[in-house]
Amino acid sequence: MKDEFKVGDYVAISPDLTFKYDWVSGKVTGIEEHEDRGTVIVAELPESGEIFFGSKYNFVNLGDLDEEEENEDEDEEYEYDEEEDSE
């Protein structure tokens, strides 16, 4: 989705980092810039409290899910008007 990460974003974490069977979802709790490793992401799994950190290439940014939920609510409020199509 996004290439940039920020604290509070939800991320999918690679099994290469977690040693779990499949990708898992967590929340970014920290971002560090290292001279030799580049951007390092720190993320926590909400259900277990496990913390994983590693190169940004081990994470897929899912964005701010709370923000997306707000956008979905806005979409639901719009009512389709057939007259708009005919103009």
MOBELBEL-V702310 format. One record per run of one state. SS is the DSSP state (a for helix, b for strand, c for the rest). FROM is the first residue (numbers start at 1). TO is the last residue. If there is no record, write none. Layout:
ss={SS | SS}
from={FROM | FROM}
to={TO | TO}
This chain:
ss={c | b | c | b | c | a | c | b | c | b | c | b | a | b | c | a | c | a | c}
from={1 | 2 | 3 | 10 | 14 | 15 | 19 | 24 | 35 | 38 | 45 | 51 | 56 | 59 | 64 | 65 | 78 | 82 | 87}
to={1 | 2 | 9 | 13 | 14 | 18 | 23 | 34 | 37 | 44 | 50 | 55 | 58 | 63 | 64 | 77 | 81 | 86 | 87}
